Amino acid sequence: MQTGWSAVAELLRRPQPVTIPMVALFAIIPVYLYIGAMVHGRIVHVPELALDRAIPVQPAWSLVYGSLLLAALLPALVVHQQELVRRTILAYLAVWIFSYACFLAYPTIGPRPAKVAGDGFSAWALRAIYASDVRYNCFPSLHVAQCFLAALACYRVHRGVGAVACVWALLVGLSTLFTKQHYVLDVIAGILLAWGAHAVFLRSYPREGIPDGERRLAPVLALAAGGIYALIVAGLWLLYAIGVPS
């Protein structure tokens, strides 16, 4: 098998069949915003604990929170065996559908403050996060569920990558609390949801089914996600520096 960057390029170019669950997953993602709009006029819940009230807003955590998209998409870089890809897509689809059912049955409103104090880059980033996301759809935390599910899927390929990704997912979970995007119960529910989806769809996949070459390349592919996010942060900082409003 090829080694180095040529092997990485070959792996990323490997075609994956487009399946009905894959199409369904991408099709239902925009429904997230529609469900948030449906909340207006309904009774919304606040699953707040004393611990939530004790956690202060920390805008610096917005930089960790911003990494959640790449953390959630990590399997797109690391997972390449078709059967594991199929199971991962089904797990994500189940998480989204279950979360939507919860959002409709138990609408919630997030704990974010009316105003973000400060003029630094992190405060600017937090205001941008608030402006781009609905305040509803909190329980369970779909952000946290996806990040932990991604980590567990990557664990089937490479234990080390999966463990580091779990730490990343945990930091994302903490960031949702310090940015006041979620409550403690939301985060716990998101972790449990990810674990349940893993138990149903992924745990039975044999790790022996991953070729040694793909396992060796997994850390390199995972590190690429960190590099991509560093470039994104650099680009956002440039926008902030030139005075683009959030």
Secondary structure by P-SEA (a helix, b strand, c coil): ccccaaaaaaaaaccccccaaaaaaaaaccaaaaaaaaccccbbbbbcccccccccccccaaaaaaaaaaaaaccccccccaaaaaaaaaaaaaaaaaaaaaaaabbbbcccccccccccaaaaaaaaaaaacccccccccaaaaaaaaaaaaaaaccaaaaaaaaaaaaaaaaaaaaaccccaaaaaaaaaaaaaaaaccccccccccccaaaaaaaaaaaaaaaaaaaaaaaaaaaaaaacccc
